[in-house]
Amino acid sequence: MIRPLRRVTAVCALAAAALTACGTAPSGPPTQRQAAHPAPSVAVSRPPTLAPGPAGLTPVFEHGPRAGREKTVALTFDADMTADQGPRAARGERFDNPGLIAALRALKVPATVFMTGRWAEQYPVQARTIGRDPLFEIANHSYSHYAFTGDCYGLPTVSAERMRADVERAYAAFRRAGVRDAMPYFRFPGGCYDRQALKALSGTGVTAVQWDVVSGDAFATDADAVARQVLDGVRPGSVVVLHCTRSAAPTTERVVRTVVPELRARGYRFVKVSELIGATGARR
């Protein structure tokens, strides 16, 4: 379903044709290619996606079902790195957060990581190990982390003509890092999108994923305040946006270690975004 177009206020799909590991480049996200040419005797399971909206616009997902016997919540982590931040990384700035990933593993929390292609290039070993860990799923957060609209938290912008290519480039970066099965989900940098952006990325069969709970972890120094904001905002079916970038979100590991046991005590089960989308009656 498509909700009324709006700008989402948080700091921090369309995947399209991704190049194959070698040879030519068929169009469509990885799961679409698998479905088009499955092995004769092997059933191919495709991740759930939403149907296109009016006029074929890319569908937008914000949260899962509110009602039901079970309370579920998805923690999502944006692995941000803009295309021009390589020199800062070379000088020692850390855009990764291994402690956070270790905490999620220790707590056995499934999660969805929205990764930029630039992050995967900077940290290919981490991208590969996260992508191969069944606890996690990797989704697309663009290659450059440039905004898909104007006036988006000061981010540089990508032109409408380059939007699809930017998403494709991220999938190519994932493959080079050894991520085999990136999900057919896309998160707009900064959470900023409009009709033009949805149209530019339509026709790919992929779902844009937003959120309904803003953690406020970006540039925060008070982990307790961030944890309270998450705990106050979560409802059944919520998608929480956090960050996997140590330099820009230094408190996130402590936040996770606080909110996970509390939400479990409240009866919540942690799931990946794909499970929430599937629970909406999405197509497969």
C-alpha positions in Angstrom: 0.0 0.0 0.0 1.1 3.6 -0.6 0.5 6.1 2.1 0.1 9.8 1.3 3.4 11.1 0.1 5.3 12.9 2.8 8.8 13.7 4.0 9.9 11.6 6.9 11.7 13.5 9.6 14.7 11.4 10.8 18.4 11.6 10.4 20.0 8.9 9.1 13.3 0.3 -3.6 14.1 -0.3 -5.2 16.6 -2.2 -6.3 16.9 -2.4 -9.9 19.1 -4.2 -12.4 22.1 -5.5 -10.6 25.1 -6.8 -12.6 25.8 -10.5 -12.3 29.1 -11.7 -10.8 30.5 -12.1 -14.3 29.1 -11.7 -17.8 26.1 -9.7 -18.8 23.8 -7.7 -16.6 20.1 -8.8 -16.6 17.7 -6.3 -15.2 15.7 -6.6 -11.9 16.7 -7.2 -8.3 18.5 -10.5 -7.4 15.4 -12.3 -6.3 13.6 -11.5 -9.5 16.5 -12.9 -11.5 16.5 -16.1 -9.4 12.7 -16.5 -10.0 13.1 -16.0 -13.7 15.6 -18.8 -14.1 15.3 -21.3 -11.2 16.9 -24.7 -11.2 14.5 -27.2 -12.7 13.9 -29.2 -9.6 14.5 -26.5 -6.9 11.7 -24.3 -5.5 12.9 -20.7 -5.3 11.6 -18.7 -2.3 11.2 -15.0 -3.0 11.2 -12.5 -0.2 7.8 -10.8 0.2 7.3 -7.4 -1.4 4.3 -5.0 -1.7 2.4 -4.6 -4.9 3.0 -1.4 -6.8 0.9 1.6 -5.9 -1.3 3.7 -8.2 0.2 4.3 -11.6 2.8 1.6 -10.8 4.6 3.7 -8.3 7.1 2.0 -6.0 5.2 0.8 -2.8 6.2 2.2 0.6 6.2 0.1 3.8 6.2 1.8 7.2 5.1 -0.8 9.8 3.5 -4.2 10.1 0.1 -5.3 11.4 -0.9 -3.7 14.7 -3.3 -6.4 15.7 -2.8 -10.1 16.2 -1.9 -12.7 18.8 1.8 -11.9 18.8 3.6 -8.6 19.2 6.5 -8.2 16.8 9.0 -5.4 16.2 11.8 -5.0 13.6 15.0 -3.2 14.5 16.7 -1.8 11.4 20.1 -0.3 11.2 21.3 2.2 8.5 25.0 1.6 7.6 25.5 5.1 6.2 28.6 6.3 4.3 28.5 8.9 1.6 30.5 8.5 -1.6 32.9 11.2 -0.7 33.8 10.1 2.9 36.6 7.8 1.9 39.3 10.3 3.0 37.7 10.6 6.4 37.8 6.8 6.7 41.4 6.8 5.6 42.2 9.2 8.5 40.7 6.8 11.0 37.0 7.8 11.2 34.9 4.7 11.8 31.7 4.3 9.9 31.2 0.7 11.0 30.2 -0.6 14.4 31.4 -4.2 15.1 30.4 -3.9 18.8 26.8 -3.3 17.8 26.7 -6.4 15.5 28.3 -8.5 18.2 25.7 -7.3 20.7 22.9 -8.3 18.3 24.4 -11.7 17.9 24.9 -12.2 21.7 21.3 -11.1 22.3 20.1 -13.3 19.4 18.2 -10.4 17.8 17.3 -10.7 14.1 17.7 -7.4 12.3 17.7 -5.7 8.9 20.8 -3.7 7.9 20.2 -1.0 5.2 23.6 -0.7 3.8 25.1 1.8 1.4 27.3 0.5 -1.4 30.1 2.8 -0.2 29.9 1.2 3.3 30.2 -2.3 1.7 33.3 -1.1 -0.3 34.9 0.3 2.8 34.2 -2.8 5.0 33.8 -5.7 2.6 34.6 -8.4 5.2 32.0 -7.1 7.6 29.5 -6.7 4.8 30.1 -10.3 3.8 29.9 -11.8 7.3 26.7 -9.8 8.1 25.2 -10.9 4.8 26.0 -14.6 5.4 24.7 -14.6 9.0 21.1 -16.0 9.0 20.3 -13.6 11.9 20.5 -10.7 9.6 19.3 -9.5 6.2 21.0 -6.8 4.1 18.9 -4.3 2.1 19.8 -1.4 -0.1 20.4 2.2 1.2 21.7 3.5 -2.1 25.4 3.6 -3.2 26.2 7.2 -2.4 23.8 8.1 0.5 22.9 11.2 -1.6 19.4 12.4 -1.1 16.6 11.5 -3.6 14.9 14.9 -3.0 16.1 18.4 -2.4 16.5 19.9 1.1 17.1 16.6 2.9 19.2 17.3 6.0 21.9 18.9 4.0 22.7 15.8 2.0 24.0 16.2 -1.6 21.3 15.2 -4.1 21.3 12.7 -6.9 19.4 13.6 -10.1 16.3 11.8 -11.1 18.1 10.4 -14.1 20.7 8.8 -11.8 18.5 7.5 -9.0 18.1 4.0 -10.4 21.7 3.7 -11.3 22.7 4.7 -7.8 20.6 1.8 -6.4 22.1 -0.6 -9.0 25.6 0.4 -8.1 24.9 -0.4 -4.4 23.8 -4.0 -5.4 26.9 -4.3 -7.5 29.1 -3.3 -4.5 27.3 -5.8 -2.3 28.1 -8.6 -4.8 31.8 -7.6 -5.0 31.9 -7.8 -1.2 30.5 -11.3 -1.3 26.9 -10.6 -0.2 24.9 -13.1 -2.2 21.3 -12.4 -1.3 20.7 -8.7 -0.7 17.0 -8.2 -0.1 14.6 -6.4 -2.6 14.1 -3.5 -0.1 15.3 0.0 -0.4 15.5 2.8 2.2 15.8 6.4 0.9 18.8 8.3 2.4 17.5 10.5 5.1 14.1 8.9 4.7 13.3 11.6 2.1 11.2 10.8 -1.0 8.6 12.3 -3.2 6.5 11.2 -6.2 9.4 11.8 -8.6 11.7 9.5 -6.6 9.0 6.7 -6.4 8.4 7.0 -10.1 12.2 6.9 -10.9 12.5 3.6 -9.1 9.2 2.0 -10.1 8.9 -1.1 -12.1 11.6 -3.0 -10.2 9.3 -5.1 -8.1 11.0 -3.9 -5.0 9.6 -2.2 -1.8 10.7 1.0 -0.2 11.0 0.6 3.6 10.6 3.5 5.9 9.8 3.3 9.7 7.3 4.4 12.4 9.7 4.8 15.3 12.6 7.3 15.1 15.2 6.3 17.7 17.1 9.6 17.6 20.4 7.8 17.9 22.1 9.8 15.2 24.7 12.1 16.8 23.2 11.4 20.2 25.4 11.1 23.3 22.7 10.1 25.9 22.0 6.4 25.4 19.3 6.4 28.1 17.3 9.2 26.3 17.5 7.3 23.0 16.4 4.1 24.7 13.4 5.9 26.3 12.4 7.3 22.9 12.4 3.8 21.4 10.5 2.2 24.2 7.9 5.0 24.3 7.4 4.7 20.5 7.2 1.0 19.8 3.9 -0.6 19.1 3.1 -4.0 17.6 4.4 -4.2 14.1 6.8 -1.2 14.5 9.9 -0.6 12.4 12.6 1.2 14.4 15.3 3.1 12.6 18.8 3.1 14.2 22.3 3.4 12.8 25.3 1.1 12.3 27.8 4.0 12.1 30.1 4.4 15.1 31.2 7.9 14.4 27.7 9.3 13.8 25.8 7.1 16.3 28.1 6.2 19.2 25.4 5.2 21.7 23.5 2.6 19.6 25.1 -0.5 21.1 24.2 0.6 24.6 20.7 1.5 23.4 20.2 -2.0 22.0 21.4 -3.6 25.2 18.8 -1.6 27.1 15.8 -1.9 24.8 16.0 -5.5 23.8 15.5 -7.1 27.2 12.8 -4.5 28.1 10.8 -5.1 24.9 11.1 -8.9 25.4 9.8 -8.4 28.9 6.8 -6.6 27.4 6.1 -9.6 25.2 7.7 -8.5 21.9 9.4 -10.8 19.5 12.1 -9.3 17.3 11.8 -10.0 13.5 13.4 -8.9 10.3 11.6 -6.5 8.0 10.8 -9.3 5.5 8.7 -11.1 8.2 6.7 -7.9 8.8 6.1 -7.3 5.1 5.1 -11.0 4.8 2.6 -10.6 7.6 0.8 -7.8 5.8 -0.4 -10.3 3.1 2.3 -9.2 0.7 2.9 -11.1 -2.5 5.7 -13.6 -2.9 
